[in-house]
Amino acid sequence: MVMDARTGEVLHSRNADTRLHPASLTKMMTLYIAFEAVRLGEIDLDTEVRISANAAAEPPSELGLRAGSTIRFRFLIRAAAIRSANDAATAIGEAIEGSEAAFARRMNRTARALGMTRTTFRNAHGLTEEGHLSTARDMTILGRRLVYDYPQYYNIFSRREDNAGIATVRNTNRAVLNAYAGADGIKTGYTRAAGFNLVSSAQRGQVRIIATVFGGRSAAWRNQRIMELLDMGFARAPANATIRAPGLPTYDNEDPVDTDDPASGLVARSLRPVQRPLPAPPPELIAAIGEAVGEAVGEALTAAETASASAAPVQRSITPAPRPSAIAPEAVAEALTQALEPAEDELTAALDSSDPDRMPLPRPGPESAVVVPPRPLPAQPEVVTRASSTGSRLFGVSLGRQPSHHAAERLLLQTALAELGTFDEALRRVVQRNGGYEARFAGMTEEQAARACARLSARNMSCETFGP
């Protein structure tokens, strides 16, 4: 594929829409999202990123990151763009989205927004994985977006070497950068399944050409072919053309959906069931119940007064007689319960007969007894004699610092979902600290915090407890 970058016009294509393995051309999207995340304030170039065991275990090409170490985000960008380091690309994805799987979903969402209609990403680095495919046309589109959407970062792709924090990295594309006049990027790629790939951009005067090669037989053949395509582009492109910059992408508000994946069976949306309306009882029944309730209340008050008067102790003449309104609440409640039972039975029977789909309520037979649960005693004020350190809810569990507030919230949510029974009563907190955002579960007892951290440690997750 050959494109005039100024206008997006395709000057030459052959098999440009064939889905193939992109290899490390994938990192163009990883870097595009990294630049986007910095622009949106999700992460800063100087954020210290903690390297996971997953990122550190990526095979070469690599920067040599170690699990548990920290490195500035800008160095990860340099390593991925210049050295094509797989560990750095994975660390970028995890720093932005919390996991490589979540980052791959964002890559696919961004690809759709950019118009890359035949691309599906599965990882941040481009190592061969089933379903991880793209086309020469889509990668040419992505190369153009890197030039015009983030010109402030595009110069990274032309650096022959640079400092990546723990090492100096050399550009994998330096052969074309050194050999072709005007070449200033963009990205190489190679795996056994993909062959030798390259997206290259060059500018001469006011003309910028982007060319893409997939499936080269060797690095030398690929480099020679890309320079021939660039020559073709400069020969066919007009000397003067109005630059039509594409503009930053816009996204919908829905979560990304990978159309190439089979249905997972997960419920995307659960609607609240509509309550079935119950038929209104007849007016005659309502009137009868009201009359029965009135009579029952009167009888209950009379019975309660009688019971209270008979149970009262003999008083001396100097003691005032008890007021008639001082009726024992237990007596009133018991009398009301007995008086209202017939009315309740009538209402239940009326509802059962008016709704054929309603299951009738079980009624006690002649040999069964109705068990009335004991009524709770009035709540008494609790007297605390001494403070308890283990029973108070001033303890919690810290999951460590994350590079952004978004990453800390995501870690708390993922952990809570993985340990539903452990953190169901805990409060999720994100505390800003020097150099990051600490993810915390708070509002736990000392015993709960210790047990929760032990469970997380069994999952190989780092944590520590804290207290007052």
MARMARDO-483137 format. One record per residue (C-alpha): residue in three letters; x negated, y, z negated. Coordinates in steps of 0.05 Angstrom, whole numbers, plus 5000, padded with zeros to 4 digits. Each point is the difference from the previous one (the first is absolute). Layout:
N
ALAXYZ;...
// end
This chain:
468
MET500050005000;VAL497650705018;MET503750624975;ASP499350755007;ALA500050184926;ARG502350715013;THR506749795029;GLY500749274983;GLU500449825074;VAL497749305017;LEU494750025055;HIS498849255005;SER502649374968;ARG499449255009;ASN503449504953;ALA500850594953;ASP506249714967;THR497349304987;ARG500149854925;LEU493049804978;HIS495849984936;PRO497650714986;ALA494449794952;SER497050614966;LEU503850495044;THR505049884944;LYS495850464956;MET502150595044;MET507049934968;THR497049894931;LEU496150655007;TYR505950375030;ILE504249834939;ALA494150194954;PHE499850695032;GLU507550054994;ALA499849804926;VAL494950554986;ARG504350515037;LEU506249804961;GLY496450034933;GLU500649264986;ILE492649944988;ASP493950465001;LEU493549905038;ASP496250014934;THR504749514964;GLU496149434968;VAL502949355027;ARG499249364960;ILE498249415044;SER504349384993;ALA497549295005;ASN504149945063;ALA496450585034;ALA493149774976;ALA501149315028;GLU501150235072;PRO495049705049;PRO495050425040;SER499650495030;GLU500050304930;LEU497350564957;GLY498349544942;LEU505150234949;ARG500449634934;ALA506449834963;GLY501250484942;SER495450545027;THR502450695020;ILE498450425061;ARG502650655027;PHE505549975052;ARG495950415051;PHE494649465000;LEU505149465015;ILE502350415060;ARG492950075026;ALA498549264991;ALA506349795037;ALA499250505057;ILE492549945011;ARG497949324975;SER506849675013;ALA499649714929;ASN505649514984;ASP499450084925;ALA500650755006;ALA506249955044;THR503549544950;ALA498150464943;ILE503050595038;GLY506649635008;GLU500349784928;ALA498350704975;ILE505750315039;GLU505549484995;GLY498049554942;SER499249375041;GLU497749815070;ALA506949715016;ALA503550654982;PHE494850385041;ALA501349565060;ARG507450184996;ARG498150735001;MET495549885060;ASN505849705038;ARG504650574981;THR494850505023;ALA498849625065;ARG507450055017;ALA500050754984;LEU494150105047;GLY503349625057;MET495749374995;THR505749545020;ARG496249345009;THR495650014939;THR500749614935;PHE495050054944;ARG498849484946;ASN493850294965;ALA495850624995;HIS493549745030;GLY501949625064;LEU497349314985;THR503949485039;GLU506849854970;GLU506349705031;GLY504550555026;HIS494750544994;LEU500250265072;SER499750635041;THR499050255072;ALA495250445038;ARG505650515010;ASP501750034926;MET492850074979;THR498950555051;ILE506050374971;LEU497149924930;GLY493250265023;ARG503350625028;ARG503850124935;LEU493549974960;VAL497150545045;TYR505950484996;ASP503549844934;TYR493750024957;PRO494650395037;GLN496850204933;TYR498049274989;TYR498849775071;ASN492650194999;ILE498849404953;PHE500549535060;SER494250355036;ARG495049954943;ARG494349535016;GLU498949864926;ASP502450284934;ASN499849914924;ALA505449524975;GLY498550074926;ILE496449344988;ALA496549955068;THR498650375064;VAL504449735056;ARG498450005074;ASN505250085055;THR502049365036;ASN501650435061;ARG493450365005;ALA498149675066;VAL505650365037;LEU499150634958;ASN492750035021;ALA500849795072;TYR506250375024;ALA500150765006;GLY505850294960;ALA501749364962;ASP502250154928;GLY503749384977;ILE504149604984;LYS499849274976;THR497149325017;GLY502949324984;TYR497949285004;THR502549324977;ARG499449335034;ALA507450005016;ALA500050725026;GLY493550055037;PHE496550685005;ASN504850594995;LEU498850755003;VAL504050645000;SER495650575023;SER501050745009;ALA495750515036;GLN500750745014;ARG496750395057;GLY501850735003;GLN507550054989;VAL501549295021;ARG500649444949;ILE500949275022;ILE501849404957;ALA498649295026;THR501449324969;VAL497249315014;PHE502549354970;GLY496849315004;GLY493050175025;ARG495249425011;SER494350344964;ALA498350664967;ALA495750205060;TRP505649835050;ARG505150374957;ASN495650624995;GLN498750015075;ARG507349915016;ILE502350554953;MET495150495032;GLU502749825069;LEU507150134976;LEU497950674970;ASP496950195067;MET506449815035;GLY503950444952;PHE495750615010;ALA500449905076;ARG507649965000;ALA501850514946;PRO501350725023;ALA495050524977;ASN505450424969;ALA505949744961;THR504350274943;ILE498749624936;ARG506449674975;ALA498249814928;PRO504749454976;GLY501550294931;LEU500249634934;PRO504749404996;THR506650014963;TYR502749414961;ASP506949764982;ASN502149914928;GLU500649245004;ASP494949504978;PRO495949725058;VAL502649355029;ASP495449545038;THR504249755058;ASP495049455017;ASP500949674933;PRO505449474990;ALA505650174952;SER497449934929;GLY506849904968;LEU498950584952;VAL506150434986;ALA498850695028;ARG506450314972;SER504949764948;LEU506850334999;ARG503950074935;PRO506349565005;VAL506550385001;GLN504249854939;ARG506749685018;PRO505750434974;LEU504549654949;PRO507550085009;ALA503350494952;PRO504449674947;PRO507550145005;PRO502550634966;GLU504649594955;LEU494049614974;ILE496250644985;ALA505950294961;ALA500749354961;ILE492649984983;GLY500250734977;GLU505949864955;ALA496649374973;VAL493650394986;GLY503750554963;GLU503649504956;ALA493649614989;VAL496250624978;GLY505450184950;GLU500249294972;ALA492449984996;LEU499750654961;THR505449774952;ALA496649334988;ALA493350344990;GLU502750484949;THR503349434962;ALA493549605000;SER495950584977;ALA504850184944;SER500349294973;ALA492449925002;ALA498550664965;PRO497449944927;VAL503850304942;GLN498050734992;ARG499650424936;SER504850574994;ILE494550515012;THR498249695067;PRO504050275060;ALA504149485037;PRO497349775067;ARG502550385060;PRO504949605043;SER495850135063;ALA494049644971;ILE501649345034;ALA494949465009;PRO497950005074;GLU499349245000;ALA507349924980;VAL502350475056;ALA495949645052;GLU502549314979;ALA507250225000;LEU499450335069;THR496849375029;GLN505649554976;ALA505450495022;LEU497250125070;GLU498849275018;PRO507149905028;ALA499550635043;GLU493249785027;ASP502949335019;GLU505750345038;LEU495350455039;THR495449425019;ALA505849585023;ALA502750575042;LEU493350115034;ASP499149265013;SER506849935033;SER499150625044;ASP493249795030;PRO500049295031;ASP492450025009;ARG498750154927;MET498249404956;PRO504649984939;LEU496650124933;PRO499649384956;ARG505050004944;PRO499349624935;GLY504149374995;PRO504049794940;GLU494049614972;SER494750525014;ALA498050574955;VAL498250705022;VAL493250194973;VAL499450744987;PRO492850234999;PRO498050354936;ARG500050755004;PRO493350344991;LEU498950374935;PRO499150755003;ALA492850185018;GLN495950174939;PRO494150495002;GLU493549645008;VAL494850144947;VAL492849965023;THR495249884944;ARG493550015041;ALA497950115071;SER498549385042;SER494150035048;THR501749355036;GLY507550135006;SER499750725025;ARG500650155074;LEU494050455005;PHE495749495036;GLY499349845074;VAL495849715056;SER495550395048;LEU498849725070;GLY494250485013;ARG499250615044;GLN502450065071;PRO497950505053;SER506850335006;HIS506550084963;HIS503549615055;ALA495149414992;ALA501049994924;GLU507649985007;ARG499549455051;LEU495449594955;LEU504950084941;LEU505949785043;GLN496449405029;THR497749784931;ALA506950094970;LEU503249595056;ALA494749454991;GLU501149984924;LEU507450144992;GLY500649684932;THR493850344973;PHE501250735017;ASP507650025004;GLU500450464938;ALA493650395013;LEU499750715028;ARG495850145062;ARG495350604993;VAL494950315047;VAL494950424962;GLN495250455038;ARG492949914977;ASN493350265025;GLY498749665065;GLY506849665010;TYR506949814974;GLU500749484946;ALA505749505006;ARG503149834933;PHE505649604969;ALA502150344935;GLY505349924946;MET497849304978;THR498349684934;GLU492949804985;GLU501949265008;GLN503650135067;ALA494150405028;ALA495049464980;ARG504349455030;ALA501250395065;CYS492650145010;ALA498449274988;ARG504949805055;LEU497050515048;SER493049754985;ALA502449305018;ARG501850285068;ASN493050305007;MET502850704992;SER496050514960;CYS503550314941;GLU498950264929;THR504650154943;PHE500650674965;GLY503350244937;PRO501350604955;
// end
